[in-house]
Amino acid sequence: MEIIVHNEYSSEKKVILRNPQTGEKAVILPEIGAALVDLELICENKLIQLIHLPGEKPIGENDLYPSALLAPWVNRVRNGNYSFEGRNYQLPINEFNLGNAIHGFLARKKFETSEEKCNHELAEVSFIHNYPGDFPGYPFPFIFTLTYKLSSKGLLTVNFNCKNTGETNMPFACGWHPYFKIANADISHLAINFSPTLKYISDPQMIPMAEEIVSFPMPVQFSETTLDNVFKLESQTNHLTELTDIESKTSLFLKQNSVDFPFLVVFAPTSENCVAIEPMTGNTDAFNTGDGLKVLSPNENFTSLVEIWIDKAKI
């Protein structure tokens, strides 16, 4: 295994975790939220591209937030306003058409490389962002560490760790916003299988206003159903989401601990052959509703991970 760092003129710094024997690789941009912008893994001796970057804008300006780390809040805070432990706070409005604060503020922040580990079995890099708590709308300092590990067996692990470095409690939620594809498969050939219990219905500001028990059968075929919803998952240590190309019978698997990440967004953007599969610790507007909100005490850590691999389809 190997770790390659590219500092090319007039382009972003890239960190590549690579298996030189198979060609499998993961490419990360540490200076743009430590975003995963390329992932190629092998299934039946064939390298398959798995990450898609939808939209026309560069990743640092992209309204669809491809591969973004969502923290210290996920999805939306209504009107950017929330109260915590008796005080009211105002976040910047960055979803202008709906009037919300969206997706936290780490997605486009610069991360520094903090640790590297590389041997025959794995290539691993940790990226760190130290937030000093210098914005009045979120005056809660923390250190966030995002760690990517590519194993020689074709498993990508993404570890999320946030430590409250302040002297008071801090409200916190965390999520991840990757868009997945399976090579060049058309969206009409993709299906998804996961284990939801509830589906949330949104109001005109895209804030959940109601919930309904999930009654549709699995797998869901995107040729028949449009999904753009937050789901509550069955509580499992190892919750598995399977995205399948029906024609090639190849699947991408995403495993999360749905005790740590009890929510999942599934979103297929229009005119893009990809599906966003977004593990989240809290529901949309958790800063106001408390639904999934975590409160980290001084020096407390949140940590959990997501694992990704590909294999022949099981659905």
N, C-alpha and C positions, 0 to 999 in steps of 0.2 A: 504494500500500500504506500501511497505517497501524498504529500501536501504540496501544492504548487501555488505560488503567489505571483499574480500578474499586476504590474504597475505600468500599464501602457500609457503613452502620451495621449492626452485628450480623451481618455476613457476612464471608467470607474475601476477602482482597485477590485480585483477578483481573487477569491481564495477557492481553490479547487481541491476537493478530496477525490482521489482517483485510485482505481485498481488497475495498474498497468497490465496485468495479465488478461483482464476481461474487457477493459475499456469503460467499465462502469464509473460514473462520476456524479458528484454534486458540486454545483457552482454557487457561491455566496458572494453578495456585495456588502462588505462590512460597513461601508460608508453610507449606505442607504438602508438603514434598519436591519442590517445583517440578513437581507432577504435572499431566499433560495430562488435563483432564476433559471436553473437548469438541473434536471435530474434524469439520468439515463441508467436503467437497470436491465439486466438480462433475463429473458424468459425463453427457454428452449433454444439457447445459443444465439439469440437475436437481441441486439441492443434496442431498447424501446424508450422513446422520449416520453416523459410523464408530466412535465411542468409546462403550463401555457401562460403567456403574458398577454391577456386580452387588452383591447383598446389600442389607440394609436399614439397616445402620449407616452413619453419616457416614464420609466417606473417610478421615478421620484416625484412625478406630477400626475400620475394616473389616478383618475377618479374611481376606478374599480379596485384599487388597492391590491394588486397581485402580490401574493406571498407575504403580505404585510404581517408583522407582529402587532397585535392589538393589545395595548396596555397603556396606562393603568385602568382604562375602561374599554369595554367591547361594544361594537356597534354604536348605538346612539344614546346620548343623554338629552332628554327633551329640553329644547330651548337653551341647552348648555348650562342649565341651572340645577343645583342640587344642594341639599343640606346634610351636614354630617356632625353629629355630636353637638348640636345646638348652634352651629354656625352655618351661614349660607355662603355658597361659592358660585362664581360665574366663570364658565369655560368659554374659550373663543368659539364662535360659530363658524364651522368649516364645511357644513353642508347647507349652502345658502338657499337652495330651492325649498328645503324643508325646515330650515331654521334650527338645526340641531348641531351639537358637537358630536363628531363621528370618529370612531376607531382609535381613540387615545392619541398620544403624540410621539410614540416611539417608532412608528412605521418608516419615517424618513430621517431619523436621527443617526448620527455617526456613532458606530460601535468600534471599540478598540479590540484588537486580538489580545487575549489574556493568557491562554494556555494552548499548547499543542501536544498531541500524542500520536505517534505513528509507529507501527510495527507490521509484521506480516499479516496480522489478523484485522487491523483496523487503522483508519485515519480519523482523527478527532480534533476539532478546533472549537474553543470557547471564545465568544465575543461578549464584551461587557460595555454597558452604558451606565454611568454614574450620574443620576439626576439629583441636583442639590436642593430641590424644593424651592426654586427661586421665582416661581410664578404664583401670584396670589390666588388664581383659580384652582390650583392644586399644590398647596404648600407642604407637601409630604415627601421628604427625600427618600430615595431608594436606590439600590443597585440592582440592575437587571442583567442576568447572564443567560445568553442563548448559546447552546452547545449542539453542534452537528457531529454525528459519528456515522461513518460509512464502514460497514464491516466487509470482510472478504467474502462473506456469504450472500452479499447483495441486500443487506438490511440497512435502511437509513433510520437513525434515531435522532429525534429533535427534543432536547431537554430545555424546559423553561424554568428559570429560577429567579425569584424576586425577593430581596431582603429589605425590610423596612429599616432604614438607617437613621430615622428620626427619633424624637423623644416622645411622640404621641402616637396614638392609633392612626392607621391610614386605611381609607376605603380602597378596594382593589378588585379588579377583574382582569382576566387575561384570555386572549384567544389568538388564533392563527388563521390566515386568510389565503391559503394556496388554491390555485386553479389547476385542476388535473386534466390531462388528456391521456389517451392511449395511442401513441404514434399519431397517425393521421386519420383515426376513426372519426366518422361523422357523428354528430350528436344524436342523430336518429338511430344509431347502432349501439348507443350506450344505455346501460341499465344500472340501477343502484339498489343495494340491499343493506339495510341497517335495522336497528331495533328501537324505534321511537314509541313513546307512550302518549305524548301530547304534541299537538301542532298549534302554534300561536298565530292568531289572525291579527293583522296590523290595522291601525287607524291611518288617516291621511298623512300623518307625520312619520309613518313606518315604525310606530311604537306599538307593542302588543296591547290589544284592548280586550281580547277574549282568547280562550283556549278551547280546543276540542279534542276528544279522544281520537287517536289515529285508527282509522278503520280500513284504509286501502291496503290491498295485498302487496306483498313484496315478492320479487323485486319490482321497482318502479321503472318503466321504460320511458325514456325521454321523448320518444316518438309519439307517445300517447298522453303524457302528463308534463305540465310545467311546474317546476318547484322554485320557490323563492321564499323560504320560511325558516323560522327558528323552530327546532324540535327539542322536546325534553326526552332524554334517553332512559331506557331501562338502566338501573344502577348495577353496573358490572365492573369488576376489576379489569377485565379485558373486553371492552366493547369493540366489535369489528364492523367496519364499513367496507363493503366490496363494490367497486366500480368496474363494470365489465363491458368489454367490447364483444358484443354478441357474435359478430362475424368471425373474429379470430379466436374467440373463446379464451381471451387473455384478461386477467383481472388485476387491478391495483387494490391492495389491501391497506387500510389505515386503522391502526389499533390505538385506542385511547382508554384511559381509566375514567369511566363515566361517573365515578364518585368525585374525582378531581375536576373533570370536564363533563358535567352532566347535560350540557346543551350542545346541539350541533345545528349549524346552518347548512342547508343544501340549496345551491343557487346555480342555475344554468343561464348565463347571460345570452341575450338575443344575438343571433348571427355569429356565435362563437362555438367552436367544437370542443367545449370544455365544461367542467363542472367544479364549482367551488365547494369544497368540503371543509367546514370550519369548526374545529373543536373550540368550545368556549366554557369558561368557568361560571359565567353569569349570563342572565338573559339580557336582552336589549333594555336599556334604561334601568339597569340594576341599581345605579346610584340613587335613584328615586324610589323604586319599588322594593329594593332589598332582595329581589329574586335571584339568588345565587351570589349576592355580594359577599366578598370576603373582607374581614377586618383584621389586618395584620398589626399585632402589637409591636412595640419597639424591639428590634433585633429578630423578629420572627421572619421565617422564610416560607414562601410558597414554592413548591417544586413538584413538577410532574413531567411526563414525557409522552411523545407520540412516536409510533413506529410505522414505517412504510416499506412495503415490498411488493413484488409482482409474482404471479404464478398462473397456472392454468385455472380457468374459472371453476367456481364451486356452485354457482347459481344456474 
